[in-house]
Amino acid sequence: MLKTLDFPVKPHVRKYLLLHLGVEPYVLSPSGRFGKILFHLLRRQVKGKLWHAGSREGCTQTLQVDLRNFPVHQYGLTELTDYSIFQFNDFVDETLKEELYTWIRNFVNRRTTIREVILDFMAGYDLLEEDIQFETLRKAVQRNVNVKELKNKRPKSVGKMSREKVVLSQESVDLSHKTVGLSRYADVLALRQQLMQTPLTLFAR
């Protein structure tokens, strides 16, 4: 009987999931936004349309899933379909981008640029160019966020705790995390923690 499952995922999807789910293997449970969608997809192994056939191409990594709470025998799970792989990766990718849009709306202002916030976001999840390109995220922001009004927004005052934190700069995206002076990283971490605890409805279109 199948006890663990190596679910194909894209590199940026894996990094995002591991921060939210914790260490592997992830014990599958129909709770939480990622557990619910994955549980549902594994129960209903839909073959989908032909255009899903290429959905595994970008999935160069895997997420190890512990199926101890999943009734494999009841649903006859023997292999993954391209449809399930596509749908789960697409869901996590959209969730990641919706979180980025929230960061943009909260932090872009007269002093902080879109570029800086995207780089902070990438550094916060340790996302490199080979995981997902900066330009891909920038174009997604351009399509889905009205940034024109944000650029004239007054910046919030920086608290004492924020001044003692580090700046996530381009160097941090390249994995050379260096301590600098003033930063909004404390605010970024607080926002991310809040988003991790927010119901799935926040990310609904």
C-alpha positions in Angstrom: 0.0 0.0 0.0 1.2 3.5 -0.9 2.4 5.2 2.3 4.3 8.2 0.9 4.0 10.2 -2.3 6.6 12.3 -4.1 4.5 15.0 -5.5 6.1 16.9 -8.5 6.4 20.6 -7.8 8.2 23.6 -9.3 11.2 24.9 -7.4 9.5 28.1 -6.2 6.4 26.2 -5.2 8.5 23.8 -3.1 10.3 26.7 -1.3 7.0 28.5 -0.6 5.3 25.3 0.7 8.2 24.3 2.9 8.1 27.7 4.7 4.3 27.3 5.3 4.1 23.6 5.9 7.4 23.0 7.8 9.8 20.1 7.3 9.2 17.1 5.1 7.5 14.8 4.9 4.3 16.8 5.0 1.6 14.8 6.7 -1.4 15.2 4.5 -4.5 16.4 6.3 -7.7 18.0 5.0 -7.0 21.1 7.0 -5.3 24.3 6.0 -5.5 25.7 2.5 -2.8 23.5 0.9 -4.0 20.3 2.6 -7.5 20.8 1.5 -6.7 21.3 -2.2 -4.2 18.4 -2.2 -6.6 16.1 -0.4 -9.4 17.0 -2.8 -7.2 16.5 -5.9 -5.9 13.1 -4.7 -9.5 11.9 -4.1 -10.6 12.9 -7.5 -7.9 11.9 -9.9 -9.2 13.7 -13.0 -7.3 13.0 -16.2 -8.1 16.5 -17.5 -7.5 17.8 -21.0 -4.6 17.2 -23.3 -3.0 20.6 -22.6 -2.2 19.3 -19.1 0.2 16.8 -20.6 3.1 19.3 -20.4 2.4 20.2 -16.8 5.3 18.1 -15.4 8.0 19.8 -17.4 8.7 22.6 -14.9 8.3 20.3 -11.9 11.9 19.5 -11.4 11.5 18.9 -7.6 9.2 17.0 -5.4 7.3 17.5 -2.1 7.3 14.3 0.0 3.8 13.7 1.3 3.0 11.3 4.1 -0.3 9.6 3.4 -1.0 8.1 6.9 -4.3 10.1 7.1 -5.3 9.5 3.5 -7.5 6.4 2.8 -5.5 5.3 -0.2 -7.4 2.0 -0.5 -10.7 3.8 -0.6 -9.8 6.1 -3.4 -7.5 3.7 -5.3 -4.6 6.1 -5.6 -1.9 4.4 -7.6 -0.3 7.3 -9.6 -0.7 11.0 -10.1 -2.4 12.5 -13.2 -1.1 15.5 -15.1 -4.3 17.3 -14.1 -3.6 17.0 -10.4 0.0 18.1 -10.8 -1.0 21.1 -12.8 -3.9 22.2 -10.5 -1.9 22.0 -7.3 1.2 23.8 -8.7 -1.1 26.4 -10.2 -3.0 26.9 -6.9 0.2 27.4 -4.9 1.7 29.7 -7.6 -1.4 31.9 -7.5 -1.4 31.9 -3.7 2.3 33.0 -3.7 1.5 35.8 -6.1 -1.5 37.0 -4.2 0.7 37.3 -1.1 3.2 39.3 -3.1 0.4 41.6 -4.2 -0.4 42.2 -0.6 3.2 43.0 0.1 3.2 45.5 -2.8 0.0 47.2 -1.5 1.4 47.5 2.0 5.0 48.6 1.3 5.2 50.4 -1.9 5.2 54.2 -1.3 7.2 57.3 -2.0 10.4 55.8 -0.5 10.0 52.2 -1.3 9.9 50.9 -4.9 8.2 48.0 -6.5 11.5 46.5 -7.3 12.7 46.6 -3.6 9.5 45.0 -2.3 9.7 42.2 -4.9 13.4 41.6 -4.0 12.4 41.5 -0.3 9.7 39.0 -1.1 12.1 36.8 -3.0 14.7 37.0 -0.3 12.1 36.2 2.4 11.3 32.9 0.6 14.9 32.4 -0.6 13.7 32.5 -4.2 16.5 32.7 -6.7 16.3 33.6 -10.4 16.5 29.9 -11.3 13.5 29.2 -9.1 11.3 32.0 -10.5 12.5 35.0 -12.4 12.2 38.5 -10.9 10.7 39.7 -14.3 7.9 37.1 -14.0 6.9 38.5 -10.7 7.2 42.1 -11.8 4.9 41.5 -14.8 2.4 39.7 -12.6 2.4 42.7 -10.3 2.0 45.1 -13.2 -1.0 43.1 -14.5 -2.8 42.7 -11.2 -2.0 45.6 -8.9 -2.8 49.3 -9.4 0.6 50.6 -8.4 0.2 54.1 -9.7 -1.7 55.3 -6.6 0.7 53.4 -4.3 3.8 55.4 -5.5 2.3 58.5 -4.0 1.4 56.9 -0.6 3.2 58.3 2.4 5.5 55.8 4.1 4.7 54.6 7.5 7.0 55.6 10.4 9.7 53.1 11.1 9.6 51.8 14.6 12.6 51.0 16.9 12.4 47.3 16.2 12.4 47.9 12.5 15.6 50.0 12.7 17.4 47.2 14.3 16.6 44.6 11.6 18.5 43.8 8.4 17.9 45.0 4.9 17.0 42.4 2.4 18.8 43.7 -0.7 19.8 42.2 -4.0 22.8 40.6 -2.2 20.3 38.6 0.0 18.6 37.3 -3.0 22.0 36.0 -4.1 22.3 34.3 -0.7 24.8 36.7 0.7 22.7 38.1 3.5 24.3 41.1 4.9 23.3 43.2 8.0 22.6 46.9 7.2 20.9 49.7 9.0 17.3 50.9 8.4 14.8 48.4 7.0 11.2 47.4 6.8 12.1 43.7 7.2 10.4 43.5 10.6 7.2 44.8 9.1 7.6 42.3 6.2 8.0 39.3 8.6 4.9 40.5 10.6 2.8 40.7 7.5 4.0 37.2 6.3 3.1 35.7 9.7 -0.3 37.3 9.5 -0.9 36.0 6.0 0.1 32.5 7.0 -2.7 32.5 9.5 -5.3 34.0 7.2 -8.1 31.9 5.8 -8.0 30.9 2.1 -10.7 33.4 1.2 -8.1 36.2 1.3 -6.6 34.8 -1.8 -9.8 34.2 -3.7 -10.2 36.0 -7.0 
